[in-house]
């Protein structure tokens, strides 16, 4: 299905020869204040195996899934192009690429060590790849990639791709249960390399696989409670993640978007948080001190609804294309201001004021 409908995720044949960098890939200091002059390599996702596959094309297998091997080959090639003199290698990815970072960051570090480059610090930046293996809002049979619950999709996929997961994570689970390592909160405690996790609390891809489709109809109460609960669960899984940035927005992917500098959590933007993280790793390498004062790296929104953070990306009505503010969006989703204010013991006007200011 994917080969027929989204060929660019299955083959690099039709990819453009050059790519204009946006967000963290931009060479403009205004758009990418911290890493605009870094050496950058963009690896297209053409293997559709969450960067885990090691399965070549055969009589039995019509497709090749070689994500894990692609990354190894790219690293090998880059060593001859100047990577050997680097101090830091940041492996970054969005969506399946974000999960791919979690699956490969330690393996890349080990690969460089084996090649004799112990001096290169390997770090990870996982954007929108921290999925939950929770119960779907409405359970559906696994007919295709859209209807399949995340756990079942990975369980089938890992066999099909001959997926590789890091040894330290693999040891935490029984044989045949390696699919657990595709979920951020399960693999993260086993990682050796420092990883910065960027995750929308109300990730659109997560909601899609959980069968919550926000198609312009007001959501039902059950869906609304499910969405709020998803935010709570996600927040809980991030509480022990040292470096994180989790805005309470309904969106998917951020680091390669040109508006990535605008989103803030507790008054700090993502590029600033990444800069703080970079400095804290640099400092701790020197003297093992505690995190830097006034330079936060653990940033998670505490407000409980989608888009209760006023810096969230603009939402458009899917049918009219019109922009909506936070209050319009919540009303559109069937948010009952009177009822919610009552539950919080507030006047409706006070609640609306709090929502529009992001408190």
C-alpha positions, 0 to 999 in steps of 0.5 A: 500500500505504501509503495503505491501511495507514498513512494517517496517513503519506499524509494529515494529514486524520485528524491530531488538532488538537493534539499532546501534546509528549514528549521534545524537544517537551515543555514540561516542564523535567524532560523537556526540560531545554534547550529546554522553553521554545523556540517549537516547530512540529510538521510532520506527515509526510503526503507519504511522500517523505522530505521530498524530493518536488515532484510534484503530483497529475496524470492520470498521478500519482494521489498528490501528493508535496510534502515539499520544498515543504511545508517551504518553505511552513511556513517562509514562514508562520512568518516572519510569526509571529515566526520573523523575529526568531529567532536560531536555527532548529533543523530536527529530525526522526526516521526519514524526518524525520531523512533529511529534515533532511539533505536540507532544512537547507541549503535552509531556510538559503538560503530565509531568506537570500533572504528577507533573514533572514541573521541566523537560524542554521539547524541540523539535528538528524537522529534515526534517519535515517542509513541505510546502503546496504549489502548486505541480509542476504538479498536479496529482489526489490523487490515492496513497501516492506518487501522492497525494498533501501534503494538500490532503494526510493530509486532508484524513489521519487525518480523517482516523487516528483520528489525534490529533493536539495541542489545541492552533493550532486547535483554529487558524483554523475552524472546519475541517481545523485541517490539517493546523497544520501539516505544520511547519510554521502554527503550530510553532507560536502556540508552547510554548516549544522551538523548533530547526528546521533543514531543507534542503532548497531543501528537496527531500521528498518535491520535490517528493510530488510536482512531481519534480522527478530528475531521471538523466535527465536534468531538464526542465526550469520550474522545475529549476525555481520551485526548486529555488522558493521552496528554496526561499519560505522555507527560508521565512517561517524560517525567524521568527524561532528563532533556525534553521539550513537550508543548501541549499542542495538537501537531506532529513534527517540529525540528525541520519546520521553519516556525520551530523557533516560535514554540515555547514551553514555560517561556523557553524556545526549543532552539534555546533548550537545545543550546542549554542541553548542548552547553550542559553536556559540554560543561558536565564533560569538563567538570561533572557539575549540575545543570546550568542555572537559568538554562532549562532542559526539562520543559513539559507543559502542565496545562491539560488541553490541546493548544492551551499553550498560546505559542502552539502552531496556528490551527486551521479549520480543515474544511474552510481553511480559516485560522482559529484561536485557542478558544475557537478551536476548543469550542470547535472540538466540543469543549464545554466552557460552562461545564469545564469552568464549573468543574474547576470552580471558576467563572466561565469568563475567567476560564476563557481568559486563562485559556487565551493567555495559556495559563 
